[in-house]
Amino acid sequence: MSASFDLHRVFESLAAPKLRAEEAARTRLAENLMDSDRSVDTHLVRDAMLKAAIARPYREVIADAQEGDIREVLGDLRKRLTRNLLTRAMGSSTCQINNEAARMDVEGAQNFLANTEGLLEHAAESEETETDAPAGGEPAPVETPKKVTPAQRRTLEAIRDNGVELVEAAVGKAYVRVEQGTKPRKDMVEWVIEQGWAKRDTSSSLFDGQVVTLTDLGDAILAA
């Protein structure tokens, strides 16, 4: 793995807050249950169930990666969760608690898929960059496209100057956020990323916002 992108480290940083939140929720519930003078707080029960559902995929990857390649483990789990979301019907049990648990499992899977989106692709790109680097550590020459449209240039300038982030309010519903200045179109931001002119920081979740920055190619295009 490239020293610039340690998949184990990045994944553990994503998992840590989820695991801490689960532990805290379980502790609050246990304290409530141990106090015989208080009634059982159903809000604490639901919170512990939800935090456990969100943490479960992270725990599974961490456990399975101890004996296997984390890339394969993560890729297999993402495929399985995606398939389950597409084919699984919502809970229809006569038990309301079972239905609530099924709903939380769906929410946990959606959260995991959103937070780990792009991790494997970024890891692969980092490995390719390291493999393709010329001997002696000299950077490979950057070939800029012969023609860039005004809209493409404006998008690159916004990414360079305006603090552009991609944010996902819900699964499949992303938008662009900027710290200042003009906000570029989401499709243009995604297009320049696909062209390799920019990249997004996948060490952060889409729900929190992934910062978009220019690549060497993007910088070279603006400098041309």
N, C-alpha and C positions, 0 to 999 in steps of 0.2 A: 504494500500500500504506500502511496506517495506520502512523504513526510508532511506535505502541505494539506492533506485531507485524511485524517485517521477516522475511518468509519466507526470503529469501536468507540473511540472517544466521543465523537459527535452523537452517536446513538445513546450512549450512557448519559450525555448531557440532556438529551430530550427525555429520557426515561426518568431521570432523577426527580424532577418536580411531581411527576405523576405518582411515583412510588411513595414519595413523602406525603402527598395529599391523601393517598389511600391509608397509610399508616395513621395519620392524624385523625381521619374519619373513623377508623376502627377504634382508636383509643377513646375518642369522645363517646362513641356508642357503648363501649365496654364500661366506662365510668358511669354512664347513665344506667346501665343494666345492673351494676353492682350496688347502686343506691336504692335500697328497698323502700325508702320513703318517697321516692319519685315514681311517677308512672313512666312507662316506656315511651320515649319520644320518637314518634314515627318519622319525623323529619330527619333525625339522626340515622334511623334505619335506612331510609331511602338514600341519604347522602353516602353512607358507607357502601351500599350496593352500587351506586353510580361510580364512585371513586374506584371500587374494585374492578368494575367492568372496563373502565378506562385504562387502568394499570395492567390488566390481564395480558394483552398482547405484548407489552413491553417485557413483562416477566417471562413470557414464553420465549421470546427471542433471546433474552439474556441467558436463560437456562439451556436452550438448544445450541447456542453459539459456543458454549463451553466445549462441545464435542464436535462441532462442525464449522464450516465457513459461514461467517455472519452474513455475507452477501447472499448465499444460497438460502439460509434460514429466513432472512428478511424478505427476499424475493418470493419464496414459497408461501410465507404467511400473508403477504400482500395479495397474492393471487387467490388464496383461499378465502380471505375476508371479502375481497371484491366479488368473488363468485357467490358467497353466501348472501351478500347484500342484494345481488341481482336475482337470486332464486328463492330466497327465504321469505315466507309469509310472516306477517306480524303475528304475535302471540294471540291465540284464540282459545286459551285454556279457560275453564270455569273458575280457576283460581286467579284472583286479581294480582296477587304477589308474583305468580309465575309470568303473567303478562307484562308486569312492570319490569321484571328481570330481563325478559326478552327484549323489551324496548331499550333498556339500558345497554344490553349487549350490542344492539345496532348502533347506539350512540357512541359506545366505546370503539367499535370498529371504524366508524366514520372519522372519529377523532384521530385514531392511529394512522389511517390512510392519509389524512390531510397533513399530519405532522411529519410523516416519513416520505411524502411525495418528493421525488427528485433526488433522494439520497443516493440510490444505486447509480443513477445516471451520472451524478456529479463525481462519485467515487471512480467510475470507469473513465470519465474524462480526465481526471487527475492522473490516473495510471498511464493513459495514453500520452499525456503531456510529458510525463517523466520519461517514458520509453522513447518518445520522438525527439527529446532534447539532444542537440548535437554534443559530441564529446568536448570536454573542457568547459562545460557549463555555459557556452556562448548561446545566446538566444537565437532561435531560428528566424530567418528574415520574414517579415510580415508583408504579404501581398494584399494591397488594398484594391477594392473593386474599381473598375474604370469609371463608373458613373453612379452617383448617389443622388437620389431625388431630394428636393427641399424638405419634404415631409420626413424623410428618413434622417436627414441631418438635424432637423429640429428635435426629433425624438432623441437622438444621441446627445444633443446639447442639453436637453432637459434631464437626461439621466446623469450627465456630468455635473450639472449645476444646481438641480432643484431638489435633490434628495428623494428620488423615486423609490417607491416600495410597491410590491404586489401583495394584496391582502385578500383573504377569502372569508367573507362573512358567513357563508354556508357552503357545503360541499358543492362544487361546480359553479359557484357564484363569486368570481373574483373581481376586484376592481383595483384601480391605481390610486395611490395616495402620495402626495408630495409634501415636503417640508416648506417649500416656498415656490413662488413663480408659477409658470404655466404648467398645467397637468397634461402630459401626453396621452394619446389614445391608448387604451389597453391593448388593442389588437396590434398596434405599431410596436409597443414595448415587447409583446410576445414575439413579434416577427423578428426584431433585431436580436433577441435572445436566440431564436432558432438559427439565425445566420451566423452566430458566434461573435457578434459585435458587442454583445453585453452578456452579463450573467447575473443570476440571482443567488443570494446567500441562503442555501437550503439548510444551513445549520439552525436556522430559526423556522418556526412553523408559519404556514400561510395565515393562520388565524391571528398570529401576533404581527405578521408583516415580514416579508422577505425583501431586503434591500437589493436594489438592482444597480450594478456598477458596470462601467465599460471594461471590455477586454482590451488587450494590446491592439487588436485589430480595430476596435471601435475608436481608440485613441488615435491610431494612425489615420483613420478615415477623416477625423476632424482636423488633424494636423495637415492633411494634404491640401 
